[in-house]
Structures are given as structure tokens and as C-alpha cells.
Amino acid sequence: MSTDTPRTDTLRTDDPRARDPRTDPGHDRRDEPAWLLVTRREVVSRITDKSFLLGTAFMVVLIAGFIGFNAWQEERTDSVTLAATPDSAAMATAIEDAAPEVDDNVAVTVLEVDDRAAAEAALRDDEADGWLHPTDDGWQLTSESSEQGSLTDVVRAVVQQQVLTDNAAEVGTTVDALQAGSTVTTDFLRGDAERAGVAEAVGFVFVFLFYFAALVFGMQLASSVIEEKQSRIVEIIAAAIPVRHLLAGKVLGNTALAVIQLLVYLVVGLVGLSFTSYKSYVPALSGPTAWFIAFFLAGFIALACLWAVAGSLASRTEDLQATSTPLTMLMLVMFFGGLSLDGRGQVIASFVPPVSAVVMPKRILAGGVEWWEPLLALGLLAAFAAVTVWVGERLYRRALLQTGGRVSLRQAWSAAE
Amino acid sequence: MLEIKELTRRFGENTAVDHVSFEVPAGLMTGFVGGNGAGKTTTMRMVMGVLGIDEGEVLWQGRPITRLDRRRIGYMPEERGLYPKQPILDQLVYIAQLKGMDRVGARAQVTELLERFGLGERTKDHLEKLSLGNQQRVQIIASVLPRPAALVLDEPFSGLDPRAVDSMVDLLREYTRDGVPVLFSSHQLDLVERLCDRLVVLSQGRRVAAGTVAELRDAGVPRFRLVLGGDAGWVRDLRGLEVLDLEGASALVEVQEAGAEQHLVAEATRRGDVHEFVRVRPALSEIYREATA
């Protein structure tokens, strides 16, 4: 051993070839750890994939379109024409005047016609949307064949008010006097009705987005594991880096992609919402949305490892259907559990991983959650993720190099490496 | 030098590799032959650390091999395939980086190799767009990244067209000239005989023969062919020889007592003309058949 090369255990000094500049092509001078290289390949190969980009763009258009359509629907004034025969002209005019008070999206125009035949002709020719006329015991709104929802509501409200007023006058009193003390108003200890509605809708969106992303990216992860296993490139990789790094890189890469895609959807959704009459809710939604992202992250990592295992148990793409069935079942349980659970069941589920990943954000949305509850649920979910990472790593590592057909969980668990 | 010592691997009841030992000396090509299920692939996977070792060890330059060492060993698994939907340059650079090269160095070396194999114009093509022969060339490049300290190749020639075989052979010879030890398995005995300096024969998980081709051919009981001017029938009466074949003036004998062949030559020259006296060495295929029988 020469004096200028102190003996260490590194490759570069042990192997004389490594010190030779002609034969040393730059080993171990790389600055990135192996898992980061894998992560980068996963992300780059996916975001340069046309079908992925098109899928994301399509989804963005869908979200923007859905919100835009609803906003348009909401802003739009429904103009309806009400045909009135001489016996109903007075009432129709009253309706025309009162319509904006009942529903500010409905504008009523009165079309005066001579008789029943003319009214029916107007309906048939689409000149009028409805014809109001008195009957023996009240009033009737006739339309061609479909119910005129907004018109009916307006007519019903105005006619009732008008008739009540007349009836009250006949017996020498007023409507207000008759109705005194009869109002029932609603009040929530937490929030209000509209807020509850918004929470319900956004909660659905959260559950759906989680389900969608976990399934799409999970499947993608599993099939990329099979791709490597089937082509045996995994042997080249396993000879170069620890399999643990490969798994970590794949899980992190797909998690990053899923979270980025989710953020895009959420931003499009929230920005879109701010153009609608629900814009006042946007600030209130950002807190729960941030929680949702945190829960998504922990939940997705937990599931991603299991998806990788599902991929490693299969030897061919055709096997994936079978090896991933337990997972797709779990996804469905999470989806329907997230949507349908309420009351005590919901409270319990909001702490049980992995279902808590969708249930707790829903509870946060609805409000009335103690500050420690999301933290506890997130902690439990993270602990669950840690367990699946550990179990998943063991199964993945052992199943990955077994290429003779499908590998059972038991085989994978007990197999020697 | 790569040393395999008493390597053993069991799958349940079945011992796939049973205390196999051999060496892959620097600068030499070592052929690894044996029938299907003989344990070649399992041995190579253990050498590469892809499969766990039940018993025995692998030494590199005289000490137990580490992951860092393995990263510098070029490896070609038995079944081929890379990423079908990724440009070839990108995936080769990725593999080189996994093996410890920095990005710039990896790019330079991959580009150089792609050009050498006539793929310089197609660096951006997806692997699946290439012809099968070109896909194999890419596979070869993947196995020699980065400039390897040793090569472990499982059936590197299977499925290659003759031109690809030649470029592969040239490449391997270049590496052995630089002192790189090369271990490759093959079913094609003619190729093994043409290429290999040394040979390891495996049968049912055990090493049944090892050595240079010449050593192996010399290893058996020596046989000689004798062609005389006259009838060779008298050869039968000599001691210490077994006559395997006798036809007129020609005889094929196997030496059973050392030195008996010298008596044979002396006796032959005493009796008359000797046209031919030559050591007969069995063909590699014959040795292989005998060893694995």
C-alpha cells in the first residue's frame, strides 16, 4: 500500500482502477440520492406523457365548465310569458308586478288573449309558457306539456298571497293578523343552512377527488411496477440501488404528481367559485381545503405503498386485476363511507385510517370540530402510513424478483430475499 | 478478479445452487454453461446482489463484494427489456445515474455508445419504436454502463443477429483487453468455445467442471490415434491400453496406465512405419455432454 493512498473502505481507494482517470467515469460523484433520481424519472416521464396532460386538461375544463354553467344558470333571468284571459288578467298583472319579489331570477310578461282557444293556441305556438285561469275552487296554471318550475312557484306564491288578502278582507281582518305568530324560522347552532349545503357539496367534491386520484395514480403506480418487473429492468436497478430507494422514489413521484394535479383542480375550483354567488365562502373554505391536502398527502402515501405491492405481486399486467382487488374494494369503502356516514359513525370513522383521510376533512368542512381532532386523526393516519410503508416495503422487496406467475401475500411475506 | 465461493441458494426444498465455487479472472472471458435449471441465472443473480445468498460469499478484488462494487459491474439479466415508452437516451442516462455517474458524464458516455452502435440519430426515439435488433443494442449499452469494472451477462447472445453478435464480441474483447473480468452464460457452445478463455460447467446446481478450454479438453483420460503402415491388430495385446476403435491400420486407444502410450509408440516403430500418432482431445460439446450427463 503506497503512502499517498490512505486505506479506507471506499471503492475509490481500494480499487486501483478507480483512481485511474482514464477508467474512472465519475463514479459516486453524483449529487443526488438514488430515490430522488427515481422520483424525477417518475414525474418527468409522466408529465411528458400526452395522455396524462390531456386527461388533466380535460378535468380542468370539466371543473371550470361545471362551475361556469352553474354560475350562468344562477345569474340568468328566466323570462316567462304568462297568457291571461280576461277573467285572469288582473291576477296575471299582479303576478307580473310581484314576481321579482318572489324570485329575482324570474321575469314574468303578461300576454293578454281573448279566450281559452286563443290561450291554448299561444301555448302550442310557444308564445306563452303558461295560461292562468280561475276554476271553481281556485286557479289553474296550464302549460303545454312540461311543468314550468319557476313560473309555477311564482304563480303559486302570488296567487296565494292575493287570495288570502282578499279572503281576510272579507272577514274583516288582514293577512298579517291571521299569520301573526305562525312563522317558523330555522337556526343552526353552528353555521347556517346555506353553509351546511355548501359544506355538503364541497365534502362530496373532496371525497370524489380523493377516490379519483387514489385510483388513477394508484393504478398507474402499480402498472409501472409491473412494467419494470415484467421487463426485468428491475434487476438492473436492484443491482445498482437498494430496492427501498426504488419504492420510495416511485411512491414519492406519484404522490407528487397526484398532489400537483389535486392542487390544480382545487385552485381552478376555488377560483371558479369566487366568480359565483358563493364567493363569500371561498375564504372559509381555504382552511378545510388546506386540511384536505394534508390528509390527502398522508392517505395517498399510505395507499401508494399498497398499490406498489399490488403491482409487485403480479407478474404480468393481466394479473393486476386480481392482485389489486382488495385495494379497489378499500377504495370503494372509502368512497361510500366518506359520502354516506353521518352522526356518531362519521365521528368514529374520522379517526380510523385510511377512511379518516376523507371523513375528517368532511367533518372539518361541516364545522364544529375541536382543534385537536384533525391533528389526532392526521397523526393516526400518518402512523398508519408508516406501517403500510414498512409492510409494503417488505412485501414489495420480496415479491419484486419472483417472476413465476402471481405471488401470494403469504409467499411474499415469508419469502427469503 | 471476481471470486465465487461456496455459493448456495435454496428455494424451499430445492437447492438451486449447491456450494458452487469458481473464479472470473481479470482480463479473461469466462463462459458459464449448463442446461436449463442448472442454476446459472440464480448464481448470477446472487453475484449481482439481486437475490439473497443462503451460504457462501462473493469476493471482489479479494474482499467481500459491496453494493458500491456491484454498481460498477455491468449486468445483463436473462430476459430483456427496458422502458418501452421512454426515449433511449433518457433511459440510458437514468440507468447510468443510478449506477453512480453524474448527469453530464452519463450523457457523454451514453451518446458515445449510441453512436458506436449506430443509434446516434435515434437518441430521442422511444425504445418501442426501434427494431428488435436495435432494441438489443440498447440493452447491451445498458449493461456496459458505466464503463464497467466487471461484466456479468446472462445469455448475452441469445436472440442477437450475427452482426450484433460481432459488435458484442468486439465490445467484450475491448473490455477484457483493459483487464475487465467477464462472466457470461450461454447455450451456444460453439460461441463459448470461440470466445472463452475459461469455462465453468454447472449441472443441477453443482459445478461439474471448470478451467480453461484446453485444461478441460486435457482433463479426461488421454486418448491417442495411431495410424500405421500395416495392420494395427497387435495393439489389442498391449497392456495398460483400452482400444476404443480399430480399423485396419488405424486405432484409437485410451491410456489406462500412465506411460502405456510410450510403449505403444516404441512397439509401433519397432514393427514398421508410423504415419500418425496424435493426442485426441474431445470437443467441448462432448465434454459438456459428459459433464452434465
Chai-1 contact restraints between the chains, C-beta under 6 A:
chainA,res_idxA,chainB,res_idxB,connection_type,confidence,min_distance_angstrom,max_distance_angstrom,comment,restraint_id
A,L11,B,L68,contact,1.0,0.0,6.0,A-B,restraint_1
A,P25,B,G105,contact,1.0,0.0,6.0,A-B,restraint_2
A,P25,B,P146,contact,1.0,0.0,6.0,A-B,restraint_3
A,P25,B,R147,contact,1.0,0.0,6.0,A-B,restraint_4
A,G26,B,M101,contact,1.0,0.0,6.0,A-B,restraint_5
A,G26,B,D102,contact,1.0,0.0,6.0,A-B,restraint_6
A,G26,B,G105,contact,1.0,0.0,6.0,A-B,restraint_7
A,H27,B,G100,contact,1.0,0.0,6.0,A-B,restraint_8
A,D28,B,G100,contact,1.0,0.0,6.0,A-B,restraint_9
A,R29,B,D102,contact,1.0,0.0,6.0,A-B,restraint_10
A,R30,B,G100,contact,1.0,0.0,6.0,A-B,restraint_11
A,R30,B,D102,contact,1.0,0.0,6.0,A-B,restraint_12
A,L37,B,Q97,contact,1.0,0.0,6.0,A-B,restraint_13
A,R41,B,Y94,contact,1.0,0.0,6.0,A-B,restraint_14
A,S45,B,Q86,contact,1.0,0.0,6.0,A-B,restraint_15
A,S231,B,G81,contact,1.0,0.0,6.0,A-B,restraint_16
A,R232,B,P77,contact,1.0,0.0,6.0,A-B,restraint_17
A,R232,B,E79,contact,1.0,0.0,6.0,A-B,restraint_18
A,R232,B,G81,contact,1.0,0.0,6.0,A-B,restraint_19
A,I233,B,L82,contact,1.0,0.0,6.0,A-B,restraint_20
A,E235,B,V50,contact,1.0,0.0,6.0,A-B,restraint_21
A,E235,B,P77,contact,1.0,0.0,6.0,A-B,restraint_22
A,A238,B,V50,contact,1.0,0.0,6.0,A-B,restraint_23
A,A239,B,M48,contact,1.0,0.0,6.0,A-B,restraint_24
A,A239,B,V50,contact,1.0,0.0,6.0,A-B,restraint_25
A,A239,B,R70,contact,1.0,0.0,6.0,A-B,restraint_26
A,A239,B,Y75,contact,1.0,0.0,6.0,A-B,restraint_27
A,A240,B,R71,contact,1.0,0.0,6.0,A-B,restraint_28
A,A240,B,L98,contact,1.0,0.0,6.0,A-B,restraint_29
A,A240,B,K99,contact,1.0,0.0,6.0,A-B,restraint_30
A,I241,B,L98,contact,1.0,0.0,6.0,A-B,restraint_31
A,A416,B,G52,contact,1.0,0.0,6.0,A-B,restraint_32
A,E417,B,G52,contact,1.0,0.0,6.0,A-B,restraint_33
